[in-house]
Structure formats: C-alpha cells, structure tokens
C-alpha cells in the first residue's frame, strides 16, 4: 500500500534523495552526474527552512513520488487580497509507478494545503507529460508571465534555463 505524507525536517534525507533523482531524470542527466555543492546545500536549507510543503509517496519506505509547493507573499491586489501565492513544482513519480494516480493524489494534497494557508493562486510550469493531469485538476494555461533571470554562472532556475530545477 502506498503511503502519502507531508514531510517534516526528519525527512530531509528522503527529500534530498528524491529531489536529486527527479532532477537527474527531468534534465536527462547521466547516472554519475555530480550536483554542485551550492545546489545541494541550498536545496537542503530550503526544505528545512523555506516556506514550502512537500509530499512524499512511499512504497515500503522507498520514495516513489514527490511534489512540492512554495509560498510567496506579494502586495495584496483586488484579485489576490491576501497577497499569498503558491507555486507547484517538482511533481515526480518513479517511472515504474506511473499511471496509478500517485501524482494526482500528491497534487490534490498540496492544493488543499495551499487553500488552507490562504493562498489565492497556484502557478506551475507544466511539462507536456504533466499538462493533462493539471488540466483535469482545473489549471488553465497562461501566457501572462515574463521572466528576467540573473545569471550566476550556472543554469538559471527559471524559464530561460537550459536545465530546469
């Protein structure tokens, strides 16, 4: 039976393992790819102290899926009176477990979390594989966003990036 749970700091090793596996597959990296210490350290710090919620799916203690939602607060607007927004990211299911509704369950848990925390918007960057799921859950395509990235000598973490985070 698959267990779904919202992570706590005690899950940091599972979180880091799942993030690096997801990044390796999504970015088509070789199995021996060496991540930068900066990426590893910043990811660990964010999981421990960032304004985020992450769900893990486990089968017998093995991580088979993960999904995260990050929270930001901006100046309140008429359509977002709390100013609290969220961004869904890193939705991943182990290839041998796909097609079983695991990603859907994790995303539904994070949507519920976002609404309970007062968020008035959930954004995401969908892959072609993920788009049908998000559309079924009510997400709509948007062409409104523009992005400016600061190049720190590594791949950018946004739309102008060659490798996604």
Secondary structure, 3 states (H helix, E strand, C coil): CEEEEECCHHHHHHHHHHHHHHHHHHCCCCCCCCCCHHHHHHHHHHHHHCCEEEEEEEECCEEEEEEEEEEEECCCCCCCCCCEEEEEEEEEECHHHCCCCHHHHHHHHHHHHHHHCCCCCEEECCCHHHHHHHHHCCCCCCCCCCCCCCCCCCCCCCCCCCCCC
